[in-house]
């Protein structure tokens, strides 16, 4: 009986650890230099397609009720709070990597090709955004 409990405990721990190697969850975003907390983004999986919305704004310079005035699609003039900034991400078969989607930078209204990679056991998320091969990487921190 004790042996069964120990095995079950290890199995549950392994499943819990594996569940963290996904971009799904709540993430704290930071400025490029990593010094300013910008927002919290909720990333969800809907039938294998991953997307993310701004759930909370943390940037002390943000104005209440701010909208995406630089967006050029249907998100133009939509509130930053609740704005979908990640769209269309799909898991690469056999890897803990998500690609084929876009991320919106609401500060300039541009969409960038995105690659998501959970790192450090899923505690952090590397966000590689690029435009015509030129890009930058940010690291987001898991909140939950």
PyMOL commands that place a pseudoatom at each C-alpha (Angstrom):
pseudoatom trace, name=CA, resn=UNK, resi=1, chain=A, elem=C, hetatm=0, pos=[0.000, 0.000, 0.000]
pseudoatom trace, name=CA, resn=UNK, resi=2, chain=A, elem=C, hetatm=0, pos=[2.765, 2.459, 0.961]
pseudoatom trace, name=CA, resn=UNK, resi=3, chain=A, elem=C, hetatm=0, pos=[4.632, 1.600, -2.225]
pseudoatom trace, name=CA, resn=UNK, resi=4, chain=A, elem=C, hetatm=0, pos=[1.519, 2.392, -4.317]
pseudoatom trace, name=CA, resn=UNK, resi=5, chain=A, elem=C, hetatm=0, pos=[1.139, 5.760, -2.595]
pseudoatom trace, name=CA, resn=UNK, resi=6, chain=A, elem=C, hetatm=0, pos=[4.788, 6.636, -3.233]
pseudoatom trace, name=CA, resn=UNK, resi=7, chain=A, elem=C, hetatm=0, pos=[4.509, 5.683, -6.917]
pseudoatom trace, name=CA, resn=UNK, resi=8, chain=A, elem=C, hetatm=0, pos=[1.274, 7.666, -7.281]
pseudoatom trace, name=CA, resn=UNK, resi=9, chain=A, elem=C, hetatm=0, pos=[2.924, 10.660, -5.605]
pseudoatom trace, name=CA, resn=UNK, resi=10, chain=A, elem=C, hetatm=0, pos=[5.866, 10.582, -8.029]
pseudoatom trace, name=CA, resn=UNK, resi=11, chain=A, elem=C, hetatm=0, pos=[3.511, 10.190, -11.000]
pseudoatom trace, name=CA, resn=UNK, resi=12, chain=A, elem=C, hetatm=0, pos=[1.486, 13.229, -9.940]
pseudoatom trace, name=CA, resn=UNK, resi=13, chain=A, elem=C, hetatm=0, pos=[4.671, 15.244, -9.453]
pseudoatom trace, name=CA, resn=UNK, resi=14, chain=A, elem=C, hetatm=0, pos=[5.875, 14.327, -12.934]
pseudoatom trace, name=CA, resn=UNK, resi=15, chain=A, elem=C, hetatm=0, pos=[2.535, 15.286, -14.506]
pseudoatom trace, name=CA, resn=UNK, resi=16, chain=A, elem=C, hetatm=0, pos=[2.579, 18.609, -12.627]
pseudoatom trace, name=CA, resn=UNK, resi=17, chain=A, elem=C, hetatm=0, pos=[6.120, 19.380, -13.814]
pseudoatom trace, name=CA, resn=UNK, resi=18, chain=A, elem=C, hetatm=0, pos=[5.258, 18.460, -17.398]
pseudoatom trace, name=CA, resn=UNK, resi=19, chain=A, elem=C, hetatm=0, pos=[2.158, 20.656, -17.300]
pseudoatom trace, name=CA, resn=UNK, resi=20, chain=A, elem=C, hetatm=0, pos=[4.396, 23.663, -16.651]
pseudoatom trace, name=CA, resn=UNK, resi=21, chain=A, elem=C, hetatm=0, pos=[6.305, 23.224, -19.927]
pseudoatom trace, name=CA, resn=UNK, resi=22, chain=A, elem=C, hetatm=0, pos=[3.562, 25.110, -21.718]
pseudoatom trace, name=CA, resn=UNK, resi=23, chain=A, elem=C, hetatm=0, pos=[2.946, 28.784, -22.369]
pseudoatom trace, name=CA, resn=UNK, resi=24, chain=A, elem=C, hetatm=0, pos=[-0.560, 28.440, -20.925]
pseudoatom trace, name=CA, resn=UNK, resi=25, chain=A, elem=C, hetatm=0, pos=[-0.920, 30.449, -17.720]
pseudoatom trace, name=CA, resn=UNK, resi=26, chain=A, elem=C, hetatm=0, pos=[-0.558, 33.942, -16.321]
pseudoatom trace, name=CA, resn=UNK, resi=27, chain=A, elem=C, hetatm=0, pos=[2.693, 35.775, -17.145]
pseudoatom trace, name=CA, resn=UNK, resi=28, chain=A, elem=C, hetatm=0, pos=[4.336, 38.977, -15.961]
pseudoatom trace, name=CA, resn=UNK, resi=29, chain=A, elem=C, hetatm=0, pos=[5.797, 40.970, -18.842]
pseudoatom trace, name=CA, resn=UNK, resi=30, chain=A, elem=C, hetatm=0, pos=[8.817, 43.196, -18.390]
pseudoatom trace, name=CA, resn=UNK, resi=31, chain=A, elem=C, hetatm=0, pos=[10.443, 46.032, -20.304]
pseudoatom trace, name=CA, resn=UNK, resi=32, chain=A, elem=C, hetatm=0, pos=[13.248, 45.017, -22.655]
pseudoatom trace, name=CA, resn=UNK, resi=33, chain=A, elem=C, hetatm=0, pos=[15.832, 45.884, -20.001]
pseudoatom trace, name=CA, resn=UNK, resi=34, chain=A, elem=C, hetatm=0, pos=[13.905, 43.805, -17.442]
pseudoatom trace, name=CA, resn=UNK, resi=35, chain=A, elem=C, hetatm=0, pos=[13.553, 46.674, -14.973]
pseudoatom trace, name=CA, resn=UNK, resi=36, chain=A, elem=C, hetatm=0, pos=[9.908, 47.708, -15.366]
pseudoatom trace, name=CA, resn=UNK, resi=37, chain=A, elem=C, hetatm=0, pos=[6.927, 45.421, -14.892]
pseudoatom trace, name=CA, resn=UNK, resi=38, chain=A, elem=C, hetatm=0, pos=[4.620, 46.198, -17.806]
pseudoatom trace, name=CA, resn=UNK, resi=39, chain=A, elem=C, hetatm=0, pos=[1.605, 43.898, -17.599]
pseudoatom trace, name=CA, resn=UNK, resi=40, chain=A, elem=C, hetatm=0, pos=[0.160, 40.511, -16.833]
pseudoatom trace, name=CA, resn=UNK, resi=41, chain=A, elem=C, hetatm=0, pos=[-0.867, 38.438, -19.831]
pseudoatom trace, name=CA, resn=UNK, resi=42, chain=A, elem=C, hetatm=0, pos=[-3.171, 35.408, -19.659]
pseudoatom trace, name=CA, resn=UNK, resi=43, chain=A, elem=C, hetatm=0, pos=[-2.198, 32.783, -22.242]
pseudoatom trace, name=CA, resn=UNK, resi=44, chain=A, elem=C, hetatm=0, pos=[-4.808, 30.152, -23.107]
pseudoatom trace, name=CA, resn=UNK, resi=45, chain=A, elem=C, hetatm=0, pos=[-5.047, 27.117, -25.370]
pseudoatom trace, name=CA, resn=UNK, resi=46, chain=A, elem=C, hetatm=0, pos=[-8.217, 26.723, -27.410]
pseudoatom trace, name=CA, resn=UNK, resi=47, chain=A, elem=C, hetatm=0, pos=[-8.156, 23.381, -29.269]
pseudoatom trace, name=CA, resn=UNK, resi=48, chain=A, elem=C, hetatm=0, pos=[-4.408, 23.571, -29.919]
pseudoatom trace, name=CA, resn=UNK, resi=49, chain=A, elem=C, hetatm=0, pos=[-4.329, 27.273, -30.827]
pseudoatom trace, name=CA, resn=UNK, resi=50, chain=A, elem=C, hetatm=0, pos=[-2.648, 29.465, -28.207]
pseudoatom trace, name=CA, resn=UNK, resi=51, chain=A, elem=C, hetatm=0, pos=[-3.563, 33.115, -27.683]
pseudoatom trace, name=CA, resn=UNK, resi=52, chain=A, elem=C, hetatm=0, pos=[-2.995, 35.711, -24.992]
pseudoatom trace, name=CA, resn=UNK, resi=53, chain=A, elem=C, hetatm=0, pos=[-4.702, 38.830, -23.634]
pseudoatom trace, name=CA, resn=UNK, resi=54, chain=A, elem=C, hetatm=0, pos=[-3.563, 41.621, -21.345]
pseudoatom trace, name=CA, resn=UNK, resi=55, chain=A, elem=C, hetatm=0, pos=[-5.248, 40.900, -18.028]
pseudoatom trace, name=CA, resn=UNK, resi=56, chain=A, elem=C, hetatm=0, pos=[-3.654, 43.591, -15.869]
pseudoatom trace, name=CA, resn=UNK, resi=57, chain=A, elem=C, hetatm=0, pos=[-1.572, 46.676, -16.574]
pseudoatom trace, name=CA, resn=UNK, resi=58, chain=A, elem=C, hetatm=0, pos=[1.361, 47.228, -14.208]
pseudoatom trace, name=CA, resn=UNK, resi=59, chain=A, elem=C, hetatm=0, pos=[3.324, 49.957, -15.995]
pseudoatom trace, name=CA, resn=UNK, resi=60, chain=A, elem=C, hetatm=0, pos=[3.323, 53.043, -13.751]
pseudoatom trace, name=CA, resn=UNK, resi=61, chain=A, elem=C, hetatm=0, pos=[3.392, 55.262, -16.869]
pseudoatom trace, name=CA, resn=UNK, resi=62, chain=A, elem=C, hetatm=0, pos=[0.208, 53.716, -18.314]
pseudoatom trace, name=CA, resn=UNK, resi=63, chain=A, elem=C, hetatm=0, pos=[-2.846, 55.937, -18.450]
pseudoatom trace, name=CA, resn=UNK, resi=64, chain=A, elem=C, hetatm=0, pos=[-6.181, 54.610, -17.133]
pseudoatom trace, name=CA, resn=UNK, resi=65, chain=A, elem=C, hetatm=0, pos=[-8.497, 53.672, -20.001]
pseudoatom trace, name=CA, resn=UNK, resi=66, chain=A, elem=C, hetatm=0, pos=[-5.651, 53.722, -22.538]
pseudoatom trace, name=CA, resn=UNK, resi=67, chain=A, elem=C, hetatm=0, pos=[-6.507, 52.300, -25.972]
pseudoatom trace, name=CA, resn=UNK, resi=68, chain=A, elem=C, hetatm=0, pos=[-4.448, 50.824, -28.799]
pseudoatom trace, name=CA, resn=UNK, resi=69, chain=A, elem=C, hetatm=0, pos=[-4.497, 53.913, -31.002]
pseudoatom trace, name=CA, resn=UNK, resi=70, chain=A, elem=C, hetatm=0, pos=[-1.560, 52.652, -33.094]
pseudoatom trace, name=CA, resn=UNK, resi=71, chain=A, elem=C, hetatm=0, pos=[-3.187, 49.316, -33.974]
pseudoatom trace, name=CA, resn=UNK, resi=72, chain=A, elem=C, hetatm=0, pos=[-4.169, 49.023, -37.626]
pseudoatom trace, name=CA, resn=UNK, resi=73, chain=A, elem=C, hetatm=0, pos=[-6.625, 46.103, -37.524]
pseudoatom trace, name=CA, resn=UNK, resi=74, chain=A, elem=C, hetatm=0, pos=[-9.883, 45.486, -35.618]
pseudoatom trace, name=CA, resn=UNK, resi=75, chain=A, elem=C, hetatm=0, pos=[-8.014, 46.150, -32.359]
pseudoatom trace, name=CA, resn=UNK, resi=76, chain=A, elem=C, hetatm=0, pos=[-7.631, 49.848, -33.226]
pseudoatom trace, name=CA, resn=UNK, resi=77, chain=A, elem=C, hetatm=0, pos=[-8.942, 52.039, -30.411]
pseudoatom trace, name=CA, resn=UNK, resi=78, chain=A, elem=C, hetatm=0, pos=[-9.752, 48.986, -28.252]
pseudoatom trace, name=CA, resn=UNK, resi=79, chain=A, elem=C, hetatm=0, pos=[-8.826, 49.184, -24.557]
pseudoatom trace, name=CA, resn=UNK, resi=80, chain=A, elem=C, hetatm=0, pos=[-5.379, 47.877, -23.674]
pseudoatom trace, name=CA, resn=UNK, resi=81, chain=A, elem=C, hetatm=0, pos=[-6.941, 45.965, -20.801]
pseudoatom trace, name=CA, resn=UNK, resi=82, chain=A, elem=C, hetatm=0, pos=[-8.294, 42.781, -22.374]
pseudoatom trace, name=CA, resn=UNK, resi=83, chain=A, elem=C, hetatm=0, pos=[-6.464, 43.358, -25.666]
pseudoatom trace, name=CA, resn=UNK, resi=84, chain=A, elem=C, hetatm=0, pos=[-5.491, 40.148, -27.465]
pseudoatom trace, name=CA, resn=UNK, resi=85, chain=A, elem=C, hetatm=0, pos=[-1.774, 40.478, -28.189]
pseudoatom trace, name=CA, resn=UNK, resi=86, chain=A, elem=C, hetatm=0, pos=[-0.886, 36.836, -28.994]
pseudoatom trace, name=CA, resn=UNK, resi=87, chain=A, elem=C, hetatm=0, pos=[-2.670, 34.996, -31.783]
pseudoatom trace, name=CA, resn=UNK, resi=88, chain=A, elem=C, hetatm=0, pos=[-2.444, 31.725, -33.679]
pseudoatom trace, name=CA, resn=UNK, resi=89, chain=A, elem=C, hetatm=0, pos=[0.381, 29.941, -31.861]
pseudoatom trace, name=CA, resn=UNK, resi=90, chain=A, elem=C, hetatm=0, pos=[0.717, 26.179, -32.454]
pseudoatom trace, name=CA, resn=UNK, resi=91, chain=A, elem=C, hetatm=0, pos=[2.933, 23.644, -30.718]
pseudoatom trace, name=CA, resn=UNK, resi=92, chain=A, elem=C, hetatm=0, pos=[5.818, 22.300, -32.777]
pseudoatom trace, name=CA, resn=UNK, resi=93, chain=A, elem=C, hetatm=0, pos=[5.430, 18.532, -32.866]
pseudoatom trace, name=CA, resn=UNK, resi=94, chain=A, elem=C, hetatm=0, pos=[7.818, 16.785, -30.465]
pseudoatom trace, name=CA, resn=UNK, resi=95, chain=A, elem=C, hetatm=0, pos=[9.152, 20.030, -28.944]
pseudoatom trace, name=CA, resn=UNK, resi=96, chain=A, elem=C, hetatm=0, pos=[8.237, 22.418, -26.130]
pseudoatom trace, name=CA, resn=UNK, resi=97, chain=A, elem=C, hetatm=0, pos=[8.066, 25.272, -28.650]
pseudoatom trace, name=CA, resn=UNK, resi=98, chain=A, elem=C, hetatm=0, pos=[5.101, 27.182, -30.109]
pseudoatom trace, name=CA, resn=UNK, resi=99, chain=A, elem=C, hetatm=0, pos=[5.265, 28.938, -33.505]
pseudoatom trace, name=CA, resn=UNK, resi=100, chain=A, elem=C, hetatm=0, pos=[3.219, 30.116, -36.508]
pseudoatom trace, name=CA, resn=UNK, resi=101, chain=A, elem=C, hetatm=0, pos=[1.534, 32.948, -34.639]
pseudoatom trace, name=CA, resn=UNK, resi=102, chain=A, elem=C, hetatm=0, pos=[1.887, 36.656, -34.077]
pseudoatom trace, name=CA, resn=UNK, resi=103, chain=A, elem=C, hetatm=0, pos=[2.401, 39.044, -31.198]
pseudoatom trace, name=CA, resn=UNK, resi=104, chain=A, elem=C, hetatm=0, pos=[1.219, 42.634, -31.206]
pseudoatom trace, name=CA, resn=UNK, resi=105, chain=A, elem=C, hetatm=0, pos=[3.350, 45.391, -29.727]
pseudoatom trace, name=CA, resn=UNK, resi=106, chain=A, elem=C, hetatm=0, pos=[0.614, 47.811, -28.631]
pseudoatom trace, name=CA, resn=UNK, resi=107, chain=A, elem=C, hetatm=0, pos=[3.157, 50.591, -28.221]
pseudoatom trace, name=CA, resn=UNK, resi=108, chain=A, elem=C, hetatm=0, pos=[3.752, 50.756, -31.985]
pseudoatom trace, name=CA, resn=UNK, resi=109, chain=A, elem=C, hetatm=0, pos=[0.767, 48.789, -33.353]
pseudoatom trace, name=CA, resn=UNK, resi=110, chain=A, elem=C, hetatm=0, pos=[2.937, 46.270, -35.215]
pseudoatom trace, name=CA, resn=UNK, resi=111, chain=A, elem=C, hetatm=0, pos=[2.510, 42.505, -35.385]
pseudoatom trace, name=CA, resn=UNK, resi=112, chain=A, elem=C, hetatm=0, pos=[5.612, 40.335, -35.166]
pseudoatom trace, name=CA, resn=UNK, resi=113, chain=A, elem=C, hetatm=0, pos=[6.165, 36.663, -35.947]
pseudoatom trace, name=CA, resn=UNK, resi=114, chain=A, elem=C, hetatm=0, pos=[6.427, 34.898, -32.603]
pseudoatom trace, name=CA, resn=UNK, resi=115, chain=A, elem=C, hetatm=0, pos=[8.192, 31.878, -31.146]
pseudoatom trace, name=CA, resn=UNK, resi=116, chain=A, elem=C, hetatm=0, pos=[7.350, 30.830, -27.562]
pseudoatom trace, name=CA, resn=UNK, resi=117, chain=A, elem=C, hetatm=0, pos=[9.695, 28.601, -25.578]
pseudoatom trace, name=CA, resn=UNK, resi=118, chain=A, elem=C, hetatm=0, pos=[9.125, 27.725, -21.906]
pseudoatom trace, name=CA, resn=UNK, resi=119, chain=A, elem=C, hetatm=0, pos=[12.459, 27.659, -20.039]
pseudoatom trace, name=CA, resn=UNK, resi=120, chain=A, elem=C, hetatm=0, pos=[13.688, 26.916, -16.513]
pseudoatom trace, name=CA, resn=UNK, resi=121, chain=A, elem=C, hetatm=0, pos=[11.124, 24.172, -16.060]
pseudoatom trace, name=CA, resn=UNK, resi=122, chain=A, elem=C, hetatm=0, pos=[8.318, 26.421, -17.285]
pseudoatom trace, name=CA, resn=UNK, resi=123, chain=A, elem=C, hetatm=0, pos=[8.981, 29.192, -14.762]
pseudoatom trace, name=CA, resn=UNK, resi=124, chain=A, elem=C, hetatm=0, pos=[9.896, 31.588, -17.576]
pseudoatom trace, name=CA, resn=UNK, resi=125, chain=A, elem=C, hetatm=0, pos=[8.811, 32.046, -21.162]
pseudoatom trace, name=CA, resn=UNK, resi=126, chain=A, elem=C, hetatm=0, pos=[11.163, 33.179, -23.898]
pseudoatom trace, name=CA, resn=UNK, resi=127, chain=A, elem=C, hetatm=0, pos=[9.270, 35.341, -26.372]
pseudoatom trace, name=CA, resn=UNK, resi=128, chain=A, elem=C, hetatm=0, pos=[11.111, 35.772, -29.675]
pseudoatom trace, name=CA, resn=UNK, resi=129, chain=A, elem=C, hetatm=0, pos=[9.379, 38.323, -31.876]
pseudoatom trace, name=CA, resn=UNK, resi=130, chain=A, elem=C, hetatm=0, pos=[10.732, 39.064, -35.332]
pseudoatom trace, name=CA, resn=UNK, resi=131, chain=A, elem=C, hetatm=0, pos=[9.922, 41.051, -38.432]
pseudoatom trace, name=CA, resn=UNK, resi=132, chain=A, elem=C, hetatm=0, pos=[11.655, 40.019, -41.673]
pseudoatom trace, name=CA, resn=UNK, resi=133, chain=A, elem=C, hetatm=0, pos=[14.228, 38.051, -39.649]
pseudoatom trace, name=CA, resn=UNK, resi=134, chain=A, elem=C, hetatm=0, pos=[15.153, 40.915, -37.340]
pseudoatom trace, name=CA, resn=UNK, resi=135, chain=A, elem=C, hetatm=0, pos=[13.839, 40.716, -33.818]
pseudoatom trace, name=CA, resn=UNK, resi=136, chain=A, elem=C, hetatm=0, pos=[14.274, 40.679, -30.112]
pseudoatom trace, name=CA, resn=UNK, resi=137, chain=A, elem=C, hetatm=0, pos=[13.724, 38.283, -27.248]
pseudoatom trace, name=CA, resn=UNK, resi=138, chain=A, elem=C, hetatm=0, pos=[11.926, 39.053, -24.011]
pseudoatom trace, name=CA, resn=UNK, resi=139, chain=A, elem=C, hetatm=0, pos=[11.591, 36.794, -21.022]
pseudoatom trace, name=CA, resn=UNK, resi=140, chain=A, elem=C, hetatm=0, pos=[8.253, 36.655, -19.224]
pseudoatom trace, name=CA, resn=UNK, resi=141, chain=A, elem=C, hetatm=0, pos=[7.880, 35.288, -15.691]
pseudoatom trace, name=CA, resn=UNK, resi=142, chain=A, elem=C, hetatm=0, pos=[5.161, 32.792, -14.739]
pseudoatom trace, name=CA, resn=UNK, resi=143, chain=A, elem=C, hetatm=0, pos=[2.757, 34.026, -12.071]
pseudoatom trace, name=CA, resn=UNK, resi=144, chain=A, elem=C, hetatm=0, pos=[0.555, 30.911, -12.177]
for i in range(1, 144): cmd.bond("trace and resi %d" % i, "trace and resi %d" % (i + 1))
show_as sticks, trace
zoom trace
